[in-house]
Amino acid sequence: MKIRYLLPTLLILSVIIYSQEENKKIRASDIGINVGVMRQGKINSITDVEGVLVGHKTIIKDDNIRSGVTAILPHNGNIFQQKAPAAIYVFNGFGKLAGYTQVEELGNIESPIILTNTLNVGTAVKATVNYVLCLPGNEDVRSVNAVVGETNDGYLNDIRGMHVTKNDVLDAIHSANSGVVEEGTVGAGTGTVSFGLKGGIGTASRIITSIGNTTYTVGVLVQTNFGRELMINGIPYTREVKISEVKRKEDGSCMIVIATDAPLSPGNLKRLAKRAFIGMGRTTNVMSNGSGDYAIAFSTAYKIPHEPASQKNEIPDLIDNNAITILFQAVEEATQEAIYNSLIAATTVTGYKGRTVEAISIDKVKELLKKYNMENLRERLKDSK
């Protein structure tokens, strides 16, 4: 290739690469928010757990519709016929989580996990049931336990209009993939508000290498719509930036979905789900009456056949209770970081009634990290004298 042709080609390539970098969303660890001590997964996402898929449908229409759907699939097969061992922990039950009682009773999930807004839970249940019924092999199925969680996006979204449709839910399910999960103002996080800031979808993962000779992964995805006082690794962000009380409303919710490839019983999956709220608690100092907070945990280590031929389930050796603490630590760290990622990746949104919710200020976060690190350094130097 002649040089006069090569130079324009290189210029075009450099512009494309630059544009891709510009469009790449910043995450918490990119700006110095380092959560815990455990190693992150390859892409620091719930999809680091092999087989897990995530899809979004973002709904932004006119001046007042800001909503969507997020779907999490434990595997890409027929989830009804090959169920995932699962458990749900209710931290604060001021919410509308469909499918809870059957998961509590049987210890498994048989549908995609759907997240959306409060008044569209019914739509999402119907769409998910239809999806499961139409899967090959389910022609004789007459009962489906759809698991659908929600947060209330009514501050930025015309929630009473119930604009999420059956096709939106199906689009989220069919778009699910095992790659990088888009975060922030996307899917079920499109209209959410956290700490008076734009909330959204966030994810993170941790790697465990200290149980026997096997490496395990814990991945977390959150839909954040909660909180009055934001704490970033102990830094009182809300107090420092003086966020308006008007937007720091107590009514909201946080949905937490946890995946792991560690072989855990439903009982220990529930214990794992419970520990997610320790990570959530590290991001705020107020856990309110009006927030519906749920954690759904499942394992991909084994499947539970709908009708096992031998009337027995083949379950691998389960991790002993005495070895599970490191998994608790993993879910605590991943939940905390996922919440930060949901904020860092979010964008400023103007929606219903012209209301605007600002995204978190990356520059202010960096400034506060520097300020508090310097103060901690001065304290350590003073103590060392």
C-alpha positions as CSV (number, residue, x, y, z in Angstrom):
1,M,0.0,0.0,0.0
2,K,1.4,3.4,-0.9
3,I,2.1,5.9,1.9
4,R,-0.5,8.4,0.6
5,Y,-3.2,5.8,1.0
6,L,-1.8,4.4,4.2
7,L,-1.8,7.6,6.2
8,P,-5.6,8.3,5.7
9,T,-6.3,4.7,6.7
10,L,-4.3,5.0,9.9
11,L,-6.0,8.3,10.7
12,I,-9.5,6.7,10.3
13,L,-8.4,3.8,12.5
14,S,-7.1,6.1,15.2
15,V,-10.4,8.0,15.1
16,I,-12.4,4.8,15.5
17,I,-10.3,3.6,18.4
18,Y,-10.5,7.0,20.1
19,S,-14.3,7.0,19.6
20,Q,-14.6,3.5,21.1
21,E,-12.5,4.6,24.2
22,E,-14.7,7.8,24.5
23,N,-17.9,5.7,24.5
24,K,-16.5,3.1,27.0
25,K,-18.2,3.7,30.3
26,I,-16.1,4.4,33.3
27,R,-16.4,2.0,36.3
28,A,-15.7,2.5,40.0
29,S,-12.2,0.8,39.9
30,D,-11.2,3.1,37.0
31,I,-11.3,6.1,39.2
32,G,-9.7,4.7,42.3
33,I,-12.7,3.2,44.2
34,N,-11.2,-0.1,45.2
35,V,-13.6,-2.3,47.1
36,G,-12.2,-5.0,49.4
37,V,-9.2,-7.2,48.8
38,M,-10.5,-10.1,46.7
39,R,-9.7,-10.5,43.0
40,Q,-12.2,-9.4,40.4
41,G,-13.4,-11.7,37.7
42,K,-12.2,-11.3,34.1
43,I,-14.8,-8.7,33.2
44,N,-15.9,-8.0,36.8
45,S,-19.5,-8.9,36.0
46,I,-22.2,-11.4,37.0
47,T,-21.5,-13.0,33.6
48,D,-18.1,-14.1,34.9
49,V,-20.1,-17.0,36.3
50,E,-20.0,-19.3,33.3
51,G,-23.3,-19.8,31.6
52,V,-25.1,-16.8,33.0
53,L,-26.7,-14.4,30.5
54,V,-28.0,-10.8,30.9
55,G,-30.2,-8.8,28.5
56,H,-31.7,-5.3,28.7
57,K,-34.5,-3.5,27.0
58,T,-34.3,0.3,27.5
59,I,-37.5,2.3,27.0
60,I,-37.0,6.0,26.4
61,K,-39.9,7.7,24.6
62,D,-41.2,11.3,24.4
63,D,-40.5,13.4,27.5
64,N,-41.9,11.2,30.2
65,I,-41.2,7.6,29.6
66,R,-37.9,6.4,31.2
67,S,-38.1,2.7,32.1
68,G,-37.1,-0.8,30.9
69,V,-36.5,-4.4,31.6
70,T,-33.4,-6.5,32.6
71,A,-33.4,-10.3,32.3
72,I,-30.9,-12.6,34.0
73,L,-30.8,-16.2,32.8
74,P,-29.0,-18.9,34.9
75,H,-28.2,-20.8,31.7
76,N,-29.1,-20.8,28.0
77,G,-31.2,-23.9,28.0
78,N,-34.8,-24.7,29.1
79,I,-34.7,-23.3,32.6
80,F,-38.1,-24.9,33.4
81,Q,-36.9,-28.4,32.6
82,Q,-33.4,-27.9,34.1
83,K,-34.0,-25.7,37.1
84,A,-31.4,-23.7,39.0
85,P,-31.0,-24.2,42.8
86,A,-31.9,-20.9,44.3
87,A,-33.0,-18.9,47.3
88,I,-34.3,-15.4,48.1
89,Y,-33.6,-13.3,51.1
90,V,-36.0,-10.5,52.0
91,F,-34.2,-7.7,53.8
92,N,-37.1,-5.3,53.8
93,G,-40.4,-6.5,52.2
94,F,-41.9,-3.2,51.1
95,G,-41.9,-4.4,47.5
96,K,-43.6,-6.6,44.9
97,L,-41.4,-9.6,44.2
98,A,-43.4,-12.2,42.2
99,G,-42.5,-15.9,42.6
100,Y,-41.0,-15.7,46.1
101,T,-43.1,-18.3,47.9
102,Q,-42.3,-21.2,45.5
103,V,-38.6,-20.5,45.5
104,E,-38.8,-20.4,49.3
105,E,-40.6,-23.7,49.3
106,L,-38.8,-25.7,46.7
107,G,-35.3,-24.1,46.5
108,N,-35.1,-23.6,42.8
109,I,-35.8,-21.1,39.9
110,E,-37.5,-22.3,36.7
111,S,-37.7,-19.1,34.7
112,P,-35.5,-16.1,33.7
113,I,-35.2,-13.6,36.5
114,I,-36.8,-10.3,35.3
115,L,-36.3,-6.8,36.8
116,T,-38.6,-3.9,35.8
117,N,-40.7,-1.2,37.5
118,T,-43.3,-1.6,40.2
119,L,-46.5,-1.3,38.1
120,N,-45.3,-3.6,35.3
121,V,-44.6,-6.7,37.4
122,G,-47.9,-8.2,36.2
123,T,-46.9,-7.6,32.5
124,A,-43.5,-9.1,33.1
125,V,-45.0,-12.2,34.8
126,K,-47.3,-12.8,31.9
127,A,-44.6,-12.3,29.3
128,T,-42.2,-14.6,31.2
129,V,-44.8,-17.3,31.6
130,N,-45.5,-17.2,27.9
131,Y,-41.8,-17.4,27.1
132,V,-41.4,-20.5,29.2
133,L,-44.6,-22.2,27.8
134,C,-43.3,-21.7,24.3
135,L,-40.0,-23.4,24.8
136,P,-39.7,-26.7,23.0
137,G,-40.3,-29.5,25.5
138,N,-42.8,-27.5,27.6
139,E,-45.9,-28.3,25.6
140,D,-47.6,-30.0,28.5
141,V,-46.6,-27.5,31.2
142,R,-49.5,-26.0,33.1
143,S,-47.8,-24.1,35.9
144,V,-44.8,-21.7,35.7
145,N,-43.3,-19.7,38.6
146,A,-42.1,-16.5,37.0
147,V,-39.6,-14.6,39.2
148,V,-40.0,-10.8,38.7
149,G,-38.6,-8.1,40.9
150,E,-39.0,-4.3,40.7
151,T,-38.1,-0.9,41.8
152,N,-40.3,2.2,41.6
153,D,-39.0,4.5,38.8
154,G,-42.0,6.9,39.1
155,Y,-39.9,10.0,39.8
156,L,-38.4,10.1,36.3
157,N,-41.0,7.8,34.5
158,D,-44.7,8.0,33.9
159,I,-45.1,4.8,35.9
160,R,-48.9,5.0,35.9
161,G,-48.9,4.7,32.1
162,M,-47.4,1.2,32.5
163,H,-45.5,1.5,29.3
164,V,-43.5,-1.8,29.5
165,T,-45.0,-4.3,27.1
166,K,-44.9,-8.1,26.8
167,N,-42.6,-7.6,23.8
168,D,-40.2,-5.5,25.8
169,V,-39.8,-8.3,28.3
170,L,-39.3,-10.8,25.5
171,D,-36.7,-8.5,23.9
172,A,-34.7,-8.4,27.1
173,I,-34.8,-12.2,27.4
174,H,-33.9,-12.8,23.8
175,S,-31.1,-10.3,23.9
176,A,-29.4,-11.9,26.9
177,N,-25.8,-12.8,26.3
178,S,-22.7,-13.9,28.3
179,G,-20.5,-10.9,27.5
180,V,-20.0,-7.5,29.0
181,V,-23.1,-6.2,30.9
182,E,-24.1,-2.7,30.1
183,E,-24.5,-0.6,33.2
184,G,-26.0,2.6,34.4
185,T,-29.0,4.1,32.7
186,V,-30.1,1.0,30.9
187,G,-32.8,-1.7,31.1
188,A,-34.6,-1.8,34.5
189,G,-32.3,1.0,35.7
190,T,-33.3,3.5,33.1
191,G,-35.5,5.6,35.4
192,T,-34.1,4.8,38.9
193,V,-32.7,7.2,41.4
194,S,-30.3,6.5,44.3
195,F,-29.0,8.8,47.0
196,G,-30.5,11.7,45.0
197,L,-28.3,10.7,42.1
198,K,-29.1,8.8,38.9
199,G,-29.0,5.1,39.8
200,G,-29.3,2.1,37.5
201,I,-27.8,-1.3,36.7
202,G,-24.5,-2.3,38.1
203,T,-22.5,-5.5,38.3
204,A,-19.3,-6.9,39.7
205,S,-17.7,-10.2,40.6
206,R,-15.1,-11.9,42.8
207,I,-12.9,-15.0,42.5
208,I,-12.4,-17.6,45.2
209,T,-9.4,-19.8,45.2
210,S,-9.2,-21.0,48.8
211,I,-11.8,-23.8,48.8
212,G,-10.1,-27.0,48.0
213,N,-8.3,-27.0,44.7
214,T,-11.2,-25.4,42.7
215,T,-11.7,-21.8,41.6
216,Y,-15.2,-20.4,42.1
217,T,-16.8,-17.1,41.1
218,V,-19.5,-15.0,42.7
219,G,-21.2,-12.4,40.5
220,V,-23.7,-9.8,41.4
221,L,-26.1,-7.5,39.5
222,V,-28.0,-4.7,41.1
223,Q,-30.9,-2.5,40.2
224,T,-30.4,0.6,42.5
225,N,-33.2,2.9,43.5
226,F,-32.6,3.4,47.2
227,G,-30.7,5.4,49.8
228,R,-30.5,8.9,51.3
229,E,-26.8,9.1,52.3
230,L,-24.2,7.8,49.9
231,M,-20.9,6.5,51.4
232,I,-18.0,5.7,49.1
233,N,-15.5,3.5,51.0
234,G,-16.4,5.5,54.1
235,I,-16.4,8.9,52.4
236,P,-19.7,10.8,53.1
237,Y,-20.4,11.8,49.5
238,T,-23.9,13.1,50.1
239,R,-22.8,15.3,53.0
240,E,-19.8,16.7,51.1
241,V,-21.7,17.7,47.9
242,K,-24.9,18.7,49.8
243,I,-27.4,16.8,47.5
244,S,-30.9,18.2,47.6
245,E,-33.3,16.7,50.1
246,V,-36.0,16.8,47.5
247,K,-34.5,14.0,45.4
248,R,-33.3,11.9,48.4
249,K,-36.6,10.2,48.8
250,E,-36.9,7.2,51.1
251,D,-39.3,5.3,48.9
252,G,-37.4,3.1,46.5
253,S,-35.9,-0.3,46.4
254,C,-32.8,-2.4,45.6
255,M,-32.9,-5.6,43.7
256,I,-29.8,-7.8,44.0
257,V,-29.2,-10.9,41.9
258,I,-26.3,-13.2,42.8
259,A,-24.9,-16.0,40.7
260,T,-22.2,-18.5,41.7
261,D,-20.7,-21.6,40.2
262,A,-20.0,-22.8,43.7
263,P,-22.0,-26.0,44.6
264,L,-24.3,-24.7,47.4
265,S,-27.5,-26.0,48.8
266,P,-30.6,-23.7,48.7
267,G,-30.1,-23.1,52.4
268,N,-26.6,-21.8,51.9
269,L,-27.6,-19.8,48.9
270,K,-30.0,-18.0,51.2
271,R,-27.2,-17.4,53.6
272,L,-25.2,-16.0,50.7
273,A,-28.1,-13.8,49.6
274,K,-28.4,-12.4,53.2
275,R,-24.7,-11.3,53.2
276,A,-25.3,-9.1,50.1
277,F,-26.9,-6.6,52.4
278,I,-23.7,-6.1,54.3
279,G,-22.2,-4.9,51.0
280,M,-25.3,-2.7,50.4
281,G,-25.0,-1.3,54.0
282,R,-21.5,-0.1,53.3
283,T,-22.8,2.3,50.7
284,T,-25.2,4.1,52.9
285,N,-26.0,4.9,56.6
286,V,-29.8,4.8,56.3
287,M,-31.9,1.7,55.5
288,S,-35.4,3.1,55.2
289,N,-38.9,1.9,55.8
290,G,-40.0,2.5,52.2
291,S,-37.3,0.5,50.4
292,G,-38.1,-3.0,49.2
293,D,-34.8,-4.8,49.3
294,Y,-34.5,-8.4,48.0
295,A,-31.5,-10.6,47.1
296,I,-32.0,-13.6,44.7
297,A,-29.1,-16.1,44.7
298,F,-28.7,-19.1,42.4
299,S,-26.0,-21.7,41.6
300,T,-24.9,-22.9,38.2
301,A,-22.9,-25.8,39.7
302,Y,-25.8,-28.3,39.1
303,K,-29.3,-28.4,37.7
304,I,-32.5,-29.8,39.1
305,P,-34.4,-31.8,36.4
306,H,-38.2,-31.1,36.4
307,E,-38.8,-34.8,36.2
308,P,-35.7,-36.8,37.0
309,A,-35.8,-40.4,35.5
310,S,-34.7,-42.0,38.7
311,Q,-36.8,-39.7,41.0
312,K,-33.5,-38.6,42.5
313,N,-31.5,-35.5,41.8
314,E,-27.8,-35.9,41.0
315,I,-26.2,-33.2,43.2
316,P,-22.4,-32.8,43.4
317,D,-20.5,-32.5,46.7
318,L,-21.7,-29.4,48.3
319,I,-19.4,-26.9,50.0
320,D,-19.2,-27.4,53.7
321,N,-20.6,-24.7,56.1
322,N,-17.1,-24.3,57.6
323,A,-15.7,-23.2,54.2
324,I,-18.4,-20.8,53.2
325,T,-17.1,-17.6,54.8
326,I,-15.0,-16.6,51.8
327,L,-18.1,-16.8,49.7
328,F,-19.8,-14.4,52.1
329,Q,-16.9,-12.0,51.7
330,A,-17.1,-12.3,47.9
331,V,-20.8,-11.4,47.8
332,E,-20.3,-8.5,50.2
333,E,-17.5,-7.0,48.1
334,A,-19.2,-7.6,44.8
335,T,-22.5,-6.1,45.9
336,Q,-20.8,-2.9,47.2
337,E,-18.9,-2.5,44.0
338,A,-21.9,-3.2,41.8
339,I,-23.8,-0.4,43.5
340,Y,-20.9,2.0,42.9
341,N,-20.8,0.9,39.3
342,S,-24.5,1.5,38.9
343,L,-23.9,5.1,39.9
344,I,-20.6,5.7,38.1
345,A,-21.9,4.4,34.7
346,A,-25.3,6.3,34.9
347,T,-26.0,9.4,32.9
348,T,-28.0,12.5,33.8
349,V,-31.7,12.0,32.9
350,T,-34.6,14.4,32.4
351,G,-38.0,12.7,32.4
352,Y,-41.5,12.8,33.8
353,K,-42.8,16.3,34.5
354,G,-39.5,17.8,33.4
355,R,-37.6,16.4,36.4
356,T,-33.9,16.0,36.1
357,V,-31.7,13.8,38.2
358,E,-27.9,14.4,37.8
359,A,-25.4,11.6,37.4
360,I,-22.7,11.4,40.1
361,S,-19.8,13.8,39.5
362,I,-16.7,11.8,38.6
363,D,-14.5,14.8,39.2
364,K,-16.0,15.3,42.7
365,V,-15.5,11.6,43.5
366,K,-11.8,11.8,42.5
367,E,-11.5,15.0,44.5
368,L,-12.9,13.4,47.6
369,L,-10.9,10.3,47.2
370,K,-7.7,12.4,47.1
371,K,-8.9,14.6,50.0
372,Y,-9.7,11.7,52.3
373,N,-6.6,9.7,51.3
374,M,-4.5,12.8,52.2
375,E,-6.3,13.2,55.6
376,N,-5.7,9.5,56.3
377,L,-2.1,9.8,55.4
378,R,-1.7,12.8,57.8
379,E,-3.3,10.8,60.6
380,R,-1.0,7.8,60.0
381,L,2.0,10.1,60.0
382,K,0.8,11.7,63.2
383,D,0.3,8.3,64.9
384,S,3.8,7.2,63.8
385,K,5.6,10.0,65.6
